[in-house]
Amino acid sequence: MTEQLAPGCLPAGQRVYAIGDVHGCSDMLDELHALIAADLRRRPCDDVRLIHLGDYIDRGPDSAGVIERVMRRPLGIPTINLMGNHEELFLSAFDGDRGAVDVWTQNGGISTLASWGVPPRTRPRDWPNFIPAHQVRQLRELALHHVVGSYLFVHAGIRPGVPLAAQTAHDLRWIRKPFLDHDGPLDYVVVHGHTVERAPVVRPNRIGIDTGAVLGGQLTCVMLQDDRMGFLQV
């Protein structure tokens, strides 16, 4: 892993690994976790945490497996799991929102249901017969954001000019253009996924790491320590 100057910084002695949108690609997630574990063996750190930025489900073949992996503290280090817009859509559909059922199933939800063993054409009211209750509970408990040093970790981004405490959950999970087009400073350097790019995007105010794993791209992790950063990819 080649390191370079980062747009933000962490307190001395801390390290963060943050992983972008997985979308059911459990095999790629396993490989990336293995790369992180190898990096930790080469360069031990006493104060380290792993952050998954959301969108664990939909489109890929093994959403159920991804959920199980991210929830079980896979590297044996403190792990923070954030909620993405796809988890939000699923929970709305699971709770009986008919509009959400249509939107979710048209945006990759069918493959997620299949990963839980839900037979085709099963009515939403019968989904709880197949979907593990502990996974639904864990998805409900996902965090909206996490702050370390000068970095804010969030699924989609933030609305410029709005304090973090006043940001809406919808913007944190869904925002694109007002955030992505903002060239000025923000209260934090935002580390996010949600918007697919061919390669990680590094700007003075943000680091984007959704590199389209489920679309034939790579699954990306950014490593942050002090005022440096590096990328691990599979």
C-alpha positions in Angstrom: 0.0 0.0 0.0 1.4 3.3 -1.1 0.7 6.2 1.3 0.2 9.8 0.5 -0.7 13.1 2.2 -4.4 13.0 3.3 -6.8 16.0 3.3 -7.4 15.5 7.1 -5.7 14.1 10.1 -6.3 11.7 13.0 -4.9 12.0 16.6 -1.5 10.5 17.0 -1.5 6.8 17.4 -4.9 6.2 15.8 -5.7 4.4 12.6 -8.9 3.9 10.7 -9.8 1.5 7.9 -13.0 2.5 6.0 -14.7 0.3 3.4 -17.1 1.5 0.7 -20.3 0.0 -0.7 -20.2 -3.8 -0.7 -23.7 -4.6 -2.2 -23.8 -8.3 -1.6 -20.2 -9.1 -2.7 -19.2 -11.2 0.2 -16.2 -12.8 -1.5 -14.7 -9.4 -2.2 -15.4 -8.3 1.4 -13.6 -11.4 2.7 -10.5 -10.6 0.5 -10.5 -7.0 1.6 -10.8 -7.9 5.3 -7.8 -10.3 4.7 -5.8 -7.5 3.2 -6.5 -5.3 6.2 -5.6 -8.1 8.6 -2.3 -8.5 6.7 -1.6 -4.8 6.9 -2.2 -4.9 10.7 0.2 -7.7 11.1 2.9 -5.8 9.2 2.2 -2.5 11.0 0.5 -3.1 14.4 -1.5 -0.3 15.9 -3.0 -0.3 19.4 -5.8 2.2 18.6 -7.5 1.0 15.4 -11.0 0.8 14.1 -12.9 -0.5 11.1 -15.8 1.4 9.6 -18.2 0.0 7.0 -19.9 2.9 5.1 -23.3 1.1 4.4 -25.0 -0.4 1.4 -24.2 -4.0 2.4 -27.2 -5.4 0.5 -28.8 -5.5 -2.9 -27.6 -6.4 -6.5 -24.9 -8.8 -5.5 -25.3 -12.5 -4.8 -24.8 -12.7 -1.0 -26.3 -9.8 0.9 -27.2 -12.1 3.8 -23.6 -13.2 4.1 -22.3 -9.6 4.0 -24.6 -8.6 6.8 -23.4 -11.5 8.9 -19.8 -10.6 8.2 -19.9 -6.9 9.0 -21.9 -7.5 12.2 -19.6 -10.0 13.8 -16.6 -7.7 14.3 -14.7 -9.5 11.5 -11.1 -8.4 12.4 -11.5 -8.5 16.2 -11.1 -4.7 16.4 -13.7 -2.0 17.2 -16.1 -1.9 14.3 -18.6 0.8 13.3 -21.3 -0.1 10.8 -23.2 2.8 9.1 -26.6 2.7 7.4 -26.8 3.2 3.6 -29.8 4.2 1.5 -30.3 0.5 0.5 -30.7 -0.6 4.1 -33.2 2.2 4.7 -35.2 1.1 1.7 -35.2 -2.5 2.8 -36.4 -1.6 6.3 -39.2 0.5 4.9 -40.3 -2.3 2.7 -40.0 -4.8 5.5 -42.2 -2.6 7.7 -45.0 -2.6 5.1 -44.5 0.5 3.0 -45.9 -0.6 -0.3 -44.1 2.1 -2.3 -40.8 1.2 -0.7 -41.4 -2.5 -1.6 -41.6 -1.5 -5.3 -38.6 0.8 -5.2 -36.5 -1.6 -3.2 -37.2 -4.7 -5.3 -36.5 -2.8 -8.5 -33.2 -1.7 -7.2 -31.6 -5.0 -6.3 -33.9 -6.2 -3.5 -34.8 -9.4 -5.4 -31.2 -10.7 -5.1 -31.2 -9.8 -1.4 -34.4 -11.8 -0.8 -32.9 -14.7 -2.7 -29.9 -14.6 -0.4 -32.2 -15.1 2.5 -33.9 -18.0 0.8 -37.2 -16.1 0.2 -39.1 -17.9 -2.6 -40.0 -15.8 -5.6 -43.4 -14.0 -5.4 -43.5 -14.3 -1.6 -45.7 -11.6 -0.2 -43.9 -9.0 1.9 -46.0 -9.9 5.0 -44.5 -13.3 4.8 -40.8 -12.2 4.6 -40.3 -12.4 8.4 -40.8 -16.2 8.0 -37.5 -16.3 6.1 -35.4 -13.3 7.1 -33.4 -13.8 10.3 -34.8 -11.5 13.0 -31.4 -10.7 14.4 -30.2 -9.4 11.1 -33.2 -7.1 10.8 -32.6 -5.9 14.3 -28.9 -5.2 13.5 -29.9 -3.2 10.4 -32.2 -1.1 12.5 -29.3 -0.3 14.9 -26.9 0.9 12.2 -25.3 4.3 12.9 -25.8 7.4 10.7 -22.3 8.8 11.0 -19.1 8.5 12.9 -16.5 11.2 13.7 -12.7 10.6 14.3 -10.3 13.4 14.3 -11.0 15.8 11.5 -13.0 13.1 9.5 -16.7 12.5 9.3 -17.6 9.0 8.1 -21.1 8.8 6.5 -22.7 6.9 3.7 -23.6 9.5 1.2 -22.4 12.9 2.4 -23.7 16.1 4.1 -25.6 19.2 3.1 -23.0 22.0 3.0 -23.6 24.9 5.4 -25.7 22.7 7.8 -24.2 21.8 11.2 -23.8 18.0 11.7 -26.4 18.0 14.5 -29.0 19.5 12.1 -28.2 17.2 9.1 -31.2 15.0 8.1 -31.0 11.3 8.0 -32.2 11.4 4.4 -29.3 13.6 3.3 -26.7 11.5 5.2 -27.9 8.4 3.3 -29.0 9.9 -0.1 -27.4 13.2 -0.9 -25.4 13.7 -4.1 -25.1 16.9 -6.1 -25.3 19.6 -3.4 -22.5 17.8 -1.6 -20.5 16.5 -4.5 -20.4 19.9 -6.3 -19.3 21.8 -3.2 -15.7 23.0 -3.6 -15.4 25.0 -0.4 -14.4 23.8 3.1 -16.7 21.8 5.3 -16.7 21.3 9.0 -15.1 17.9 8.4 -13.3 16.0 5.7 -16.1 13.6 4.7 -15.3 10.0 3.9 -18.3 8.5 2.0 -19.5 6.0 -0.5 -22.9 6.0 -2.4 -21.7 7.6 -5.6 -19.8 5.3 -7.9 -16.5 6.4 -9.4 -13.9 4.4 -11.3 -11.3 5.2 -8.7 -11.2 6.7 -5.2 -11.9 10.5 -5.3 -9.8 12.7 -3.1 -10.7 16.3 -2.7 -9.7 18.8 0.1 -13.1 18.3 1.6 -14.0 14.7 0.9 -12.8 11.2 0.1 -15.2 9.0 -2.0 -14.6 5.3 -1.9 -17.5 3.7 -3.8 -15.7 2.2 -6.7 -18.5 0.0 -8.0 -17.6 -3.5 -6.7 -21.0 -4.9 -7.7 -20.7 -3.3 -11.2 -17.5 -5.0 -12.1 -15.3 -2.4 -10.3 -13.2 -2.8 -7.2 -14.1 -2.9 -3.5 -12.1 -0.1 -1.8 -10.8 0.5 1.7 -9.1 3.8 2.7 -6.5 3.6 5.5 -6.1 6.8 7.5 -3.4 7.5 10.1 -1.9 10.8 11.3 -2.0 13.0 8.1 -1.5 10.1 5.7 -3.7 7.8 3.7 -3.5 4.7 1.5 -5.9 2.5 -0.3 -6.4 -1.3 -0.3 -8.6 -2.7 -3.2 -9.8 -6.0 -4.5 
